[in-house]
Amino acid sequence: MSAVITLENAQLEAEVLNGDQPVLAYFWAAWCGPCRLVSPSIEAIAADYGDRLKVVKLEVDRNTDAVKQCQVEGVPALRIFKDKTLVASHEGAITKPAILNFLNAHL
């Protein structure tokens, strides 16, 4: 079973914006080649960091409200929320070591 939680628009506020722990939100699309490269890293990070970080994913084509609210302009996209605030953003393909550096700078 995946440690990454799949969300829809309606769950964004409760699961991400009002969460009680830091959240890594991963925005992806089925048609996105770079997303297929990043997804395994997101899964691994969710498994490794599950005790201190909630990892969620949202498919951009079905969740346009969340995309707009999180100001996603391209995929793959990462957003880190901490204390109910967006603290970091990244768009485009990214390696697992770079994701870890991105996360560790904000956790």
ZADRENBA-500386 format. One record per atom (N, C-alpha, C): residue number from 1; residue in three letters; atom name; x, y, z. Coordinates in steps of 0.02 Angstrom, whole numbers. Atoms other than C-alpha are relative to their C-alpha. Layout:
N
PT	NUM	ALA	CA	X	Y	Z;
...
END
This chain:
107
PT	1	MET	N	42	-60	0;
PT	1	MET	CA	0	0	0;
PT	1	MET	C	44	63	0;
PT	2	SER	N	-38	-62	6;
PT	2	SER	CA	61	173	-43;
PT	2	SER	C	-6	43	63;
PT	3	ALA	N	1	-46	-56;
PT	3	ALA	CA	108	295	95;
PT	3	ALA	C	-23	70	-23;
PT	4	VAL	N	23	-64	28;
PT	4	VAL	CA	57	438	-22;
PT	4	VAL	C	-76	0	0;
PT	5	ILE	N	73	-6	-3;
PT	5	ILE	CA	-121	498	6;
PT	5	ILE	C	-24	37	-62;
PT	6	THR	N	29	-32	60;
PT	6	THR	CA	-220	536	-152;
PT	6	THR	C	-58	44	23;
PT	7	LEU	N	52	-48	-19;
PT	7	LEU	CA	-328	691	-130;
PT	7	LEU	C	-38	26	-60;
PT	8	GLU	N	41	-36	48;
PT	8	GLU	CA	-465	780	-224;
PT	8	GLU	C	-9	71	26;
PT	9	ASN	N	10	-70	-18;
PT	9	ASN	CA	-510	966	-222;
PT	9	ASN	C	-30	9	70;
PT	10	ALA	N	39	-10	-62;
PT	10	ALA	CA	-633	949	-77;
PT	10	ALA	C	41	-17	63;
PT	11	GLN	N	-40	21	-58;
PT	11	GLN	CA	-500	872	37;
PT	11	GLN	C	60	45	14;
PT	12	LEU	N	-60	-41	-6;
PT	12	LEU	CA	-366	1004	11;
PT	12	LEU	C	2	39	66;
PT	13	GLU	N	0	-42	-60;
PT	13	GLU	CA	-417	1118	153;
PT	13	GLU	C	11	-42	63;
PT	14	ALA	N	-6	40	-61;
PT	14	ALA	CA	-438	983	286;
PT	14	ALA	C	66	-37	4;
PT	15	GLU	N	-59	43	-1;
PT	15	GLU	CA	-290	874	237;
PT	15	GLU	C	66	38	-7;
PT	16	VAL	N	-62	-36	13;
PT	16	VAL	CA	-163	1006	185;
PT	16	VAL	C	1	67	36;
PT	17	LEU	N	-2	-68	-26;
PT	17	LEU	CA	-208	1183	233;
PT	17	LEU	C	-13	4	75;
PT	18	ASN	N	13	-1	-72;
PT	18	ASN	CA	-273	1141	407;
PT	18	ASN	C	30	-60	36;
PT	19	GLY	N	-31	59	-30;
PT	19	GLY	CA	-163	991	442;
PT	19	GLY	C	41	18	61;
PT	20	ASP	N	-38	-12	-62;
PT	20	ASP	CA	-72	971	607;
PT	20	ASP	C	73	-22	-6;
PT	21	GLN	N	-70	16	11;
PT	21	GLN	CA	92	914	530;
PT	21	GLN	C	20	27	-69;
PT	22	PRO	N	-22	-24	66;
PT	22	PRO	CA	200	972	383;
PT	22	PRO	C	-26	-46	-55;
PT	23	VAL	N	28	36	57;
PT	23	VAL	CA	133	920	213;
PT	23	VAL	C	41	14	-62;
PT	24	LEU	N	-29	-6	67;
PT	24	LEU	CA	220	887	48;
PT	24	LEU	C	-56	-17	-49;
PT	25	ALA	N	52	10	51;
PT	25	ALA	CA	92	908	-92;
PT	25	ALA	C	34	-7	-67;
PT	26	TYR	N	-29	17	65;
PT	26	TYR	CA	140	829	-258;
PT	26	TYR	C	-55	5	-52;
PT	27	PHE	N	48	-10	54;
PT	27	PHE	CA	45	888	-412;
PT	27	PHE	C	28	-34	-62;
PT	28	TRP	N	-23	41	56;
PT	28	TRP	CA	56	771	-562;
PT	28	TRP	C	-54	-7	-52;
PT	29	ALA	N	48	15	54;
PT	29	ALA	CA	-28	719	-725;
PT	29	ALA	C	20	-65	-33;
PT	30	ALA	N	-13	64	32;
PT	30	ALA	CA	-44	551	-811;
PT	30	ALA	C	39	8	-65;
PT	31	TRP	N	-32	-12	65;
PT	31	TRP	CA	17	627	-975;
PT	31	TRP	C	70	30	7;
PT	32	CYS	N	-63	-35	-14;
PT	32	CYS	CA	173	703	-893;
PT	32	CYS	C	57	-49	7;
PT	33	GLY	N	-58	44	-2;
PT	33	GLY	CA	334	609	-932;
PT	33	GLY	C	44	12	62;
PT	34	PRO	N	-41	-12	-59;
PT	34	PRO	CA	437	696	-796;
PT	34	PRO	C	-35	-23	65;
PT	35	CYS	N	36	23	-60;
PT	35	CYS	CA	300	652	-670;
PT	35	CYS	C	13	-74	12;
PT	36	ARG	N	-14	72	-7;
PT	36	ARG	CA	331	467	-705;
PT	36	ARG	C	70	-12	29;
PT	37	LEU	N	-68	6	-28;
PT	37	LEU	CA	514	496	-660;
PT	37	LEU	C	2	21	74;
PT	38	VAL	N	0	-26	-69;
PT	38	VAL	CA	476	591	-499;
PT	38	VAL	C	-42	-43	48;
PT	39	SER	N	47	38	-43;
PT	39	SER	CA	334	480	-434;
PT	39	SER	C	33	-52	46;
PT	40	PRO	N	-31	49	-46;
PT	40	PRO	CA	445	338	-367;
PT	40	PRO	C	37	33	58;
PT	41	SER	N	-34	-36	-53;
PT	41	SER	CA	546	465	-267;
PT	41	SER	C	-50	25	52;
PT	42	ILE	N	53	-24	-46;
PT	42	ILE	CA	386	537	-192;
PT	42	ILE	C	-24	-58	43;
PT	43	GLU	N	22	59	-37;
PT	43	GLU	CA	330	362	-143;
PT	43	GLU	C	52	-19	54;
PT	44	ALA	N	-53	18	-47;
PT	44	ALA	CA	498	325	-61;
PT	44	ALA	C	5	50	57;
PT	45	ILE	N	-3	-52	-52;
PT	45	ILE	CA	499	490	33;
PT	45	ILE	C	-59	-7	47;
PT	46	ALA	N	59	9	-42;
PT	46	ALA	CA	322	459	96;
PT	46	ALA	C	12	-58	49;
PT	47	ALA	N	-14	57	-43;
PT	47	ALA	CA	379	291	165;
PT	47	ALA	C	52	17	53;
PT	48	ASP	N	-55	-16	-45;
PT	48	ASP	CA	539	360	242;
PT	48	ASP	C	-16	56	50;
PT	49	TYR	N	13	-59	-40;
PT	49	TYR	CA	469	523	312;
PT	49	TYR	C	-70	-1	32;
PT	50	GLY	N	69	5	-23;
PT	50	GLY	CA	295	461	362;
PT	50	GLY	C	-12	19	72;
PT	51	ASP	N	8	-17	-70;
PT	51	ASP	CA	326	491	546;
PT	51	ASP	C	0	75	14;
PT	52	ARG	N	-3	-72	-12;
PT	52	ARG	CA	353	678	524;
PT	52	ARG	C	-26	43	-57;
PT	53	LEU	N	23	-36	59;
PT	53	LEU	CA	276	725	357;
PT	53	LEU	C	-57	-38	-33;
PT	54	LYS	N	54	30	39;
PT	54	LYS	CA	112	693	268;
PT	54	LYS	C	15	14	-73;
PT	55	VAL	N	-12	-8	71;
PT	55	VAL	CA	135	664	82;
PT	55	VAL	C	-65	-14	-37;
PT	56	VAL	N	62	7	37;
PT	56	VAL	CA	-13	693	-32;
PT	56	VAL	C	14	13	-74;
PT	57	LYS	N	-7	-15	71;
PT	57	LYS	CA	-36	694	-220;
PT	57	LYS	C	-69	18	-28;
PT	58	LEU	N	60	-23	33;
PT	58	LEU	CA	-163	780	-329;
PT	58	LEU	C	12	0	-75;
PT	59	GLU	N	-4	2	73;
PT	59	GLU	CA	-192	747	-513;
PT	59	GLU	C	-28	66	-26;
PT	60	VAL	N	17	-69	17;
PT	60	VAL	CA	-197	919	-595;
PT	60	VAL	C	-63	7	-43;
PT	61	ASP	N	57	-8	45;
PT	61	ASP	CA	-329	887	-729;
PT	61	ASP	C	-67	-8	36;
PT	62	ARG	N	62	11	-37;
PT	62	ARG	CA	-459	829	-602;
PT	62	ARG	C	-8	48	59;
PT	63	ASN	N	1	-41	-61;
PT	63	ASN	CA	-416	954	-465;
PT	63	ASN	C	20	72	-15;
PT	64	THR	N	-19	-67	22;
PT	64	THR	CA	-411	1124	-548;
PT	64	THR	C	-8	52	55;
PT	65	ASP	N	7	-48	-56;
PT	65	ASP	CA	-472	1214	-391;
PT	65	ASP	C	63	-1	44;
PT	66	ALA	N	-61	7	-41;
PT	66	ALA	CA	-324	1146	-291;
PT	66	ALA	C	60	28	-37;
PT	67	VAL	N	-55	-26	41;
PT	67	VAL	CA	-206	1188	-434;
PT	67	VAL	C	1	76	4;
PT	68	LYS	N	5	-73	-3;
PT	68	LYS	CA	-268	1367	-433;
PT	68	LYS	C	18	25	69;
PT	69	GLN	N	-12	-22	-69;
PT	69	GLN	CA	-264	1382	-244;
PT	69	GLN	C	74	-6	19;
PT	70	CYS	N	-71	10	-15;
PT	70	CYS	CA	-85	1316	-236;
PT	70	CYS	C	46	31	-52;
PT	71	GLN	N	-37	-36	52;
PT	71	GLN	CA	-31	1419	-387;
PT	71	GLN	C	47	-45	-39;
PT	72	VAL	N	-40	47	40;
PT	72	VAL	CA	31	1270	-486;
PT	72	VAL	C	-4	21	-73;
PT	73	GLU	N	-2	-22	70;
PT	73	GLU	CA	86	1322	-660;
PT	73	GLU	C	28	-53	-47;
PT	74	GLY	N	-28	53	40;
PT	74	GLY	CA	173	1164	-719;
PT	74	GLY	C	7	-63	42;
PT	75	VAL	N	-8	63	-37;
PT	75	VAL	CA	197	982	-673;
PT	75	VAL	C	65	-35	-22;
PT	76	PRO	N	19	11	-69;
PT	76	PRO	CA	273	897	-584;
PT	76	PRO	C	13	62	43;
PT	77	ALA	N	-7	-57	-45;
PT	77	ALA	CA	253	1023	-443;
PT	77	ALA	C	-2	-25	72;
PT	78	LEU	N	-1	15	-71;
PT	78	LEU	CA	293	1013	-259;
PT	78	LEU	C	-16	63	40;
PT	79	ARG	N	15	-54	-46;
PT	79	ARG	CA	224	1120	-119;
PT	79	ARG	C	9	-27	71;
PT	80	ILE	N	-7	19	-70;
PT	80	ILE	CA	275	1113	64;
PT	80	ILE	C	-42	49	41;
PT	81	PHE	N	41	-39	-46;
PT	81	PHE	CA	149	1172	192;
PT	81	PHE	C	22	-17	71;
PT	82	LYS	N	-20	9	-70;
PT	82	LYS	CA	200	1198	373;
PT	82	LYS	C	-37	53	41;
PT	83	ASP	N	39	-46	-43;
PT	83	ASP	CA	96	1276	512;
PT	83	ASP	C	-53	36	-41;
PT	84	LYS	N	56	-24	41;
PT	84	LYS	CA	-47	1298	386;
PT	84	LYS	C	19	54	-51;
PT	85	THR	N	-26	-50	46;
PT	85	THR	CA	63	1405	273;
PT	85	THR	C	42	-33	-54;
PT	86	LEU	N	-44	22	54;
PT	86	LEU	CA	143	1374	103;
PT	86	LEU	C	69	28	13;
PT	87	VAL	N	-67	-24	-16;
PT	87	VAL	CA	329	1382	142;
PT	87	VAL	C	50	-10	-56;
PT	88	ALA	N	-48	12	55;
PT	88	ALA	CA	411	1316	-17;
PT	88	ALA	C	-36	-29	-60;
PT	89	SER	N	28	24	63;
PT	89	SER	CA	373	1278	-199;
PT	89	SER	C	56	-21	-47;
PT	90	HIS	N	-46	20	53;
PT	90	HIS	CA	459	1187	-340;
PT	90	HIS	C	-42	-27	-57;
PT	91	GLU	N	33	26	60;
PT	91	GLU	CA	403	1152	-518;
PT	91	GLU	C	52	-27	-47;
PT	92	GLY	N	-45	32	47;
PT	92	GLY	CA	483	1036	-643;
PT	92	GLY	C	31	-63	29;
PT	93	ALA	N	-31	63	-21;
PT	93	ALA	CA	576	871	-637;
PT	93	ALA	C	54	15	52;
PT	94	ILE	N	-47	-9	-55;
PT	94	ILE	CA	684	848	-483;
PT	94	ILE	C	22	-70	23;
PT	95	THR	N	-26	65	-22;
PT	95	THR	CA	796	707	-421;
PT	95	THR	C	-18	-11	73;
PT	96	LYS	N	14	16	-71;
PT	96	LYS	CA	768	618	-256;
PT	96	LYS	C	46	37	47;
PT	97	PRO	N	-43	-39	-46;
PT	97	PRO	CA	924	696	-175;
PT	97	PRO	C	-20	74	3;
PT	98	ALA	N	21	-70	0;
PT	98	ALA	CA	862	868	-228;
PT	98	ALA	C	-65	9	38;
PT	99	ILE	N	62	-4	-39;
PT	99	ILE	CA	689	832	-156;
PT	99	ILE	C	16	-3	74;
PT	100	LEU	N	-19	6	-71;
PT	100	LEU	CA	770	779	8;
PT	100	LEU	C	30	65	25;
PT	101	ASN	N	-29	-65	-19;
PT	101	ASN	CA	872	940	13;
PT	101	ASN	C	-55	53	8;
PT	102	PHE	N	57	-46	0;
PT	102	PHE	CA	714	1039	-27;
PT	102	PHE	C	-42	-10	64;
PT	103	LEU	N	39	16	-60;
PT	103	LEU	CA	619	951	113;
PT	103	LEU	C	37	18	64;
PT	104	ASN	N	-38	-10	-62;
PT	104	ASN	CA	756	956	244;
PT	104	ASN	C	12	73	16;
PT	105	ALA	N	-8	-71	-11;
PT	105	ALA	CA	776	1143	221;
PT	105	ALA	C	-62	31	34;
PT	106	HIS	N	62	-29	-25;
PT	106	HIS	CA	595	1166	277;
PT	106	HIS	C	-33	-41	54;
PT	107	LEU	N	30	41	-53;
PT	107	LEU	CA	562	1029	405;
PT	107	LEU	C	32	15	67;
END
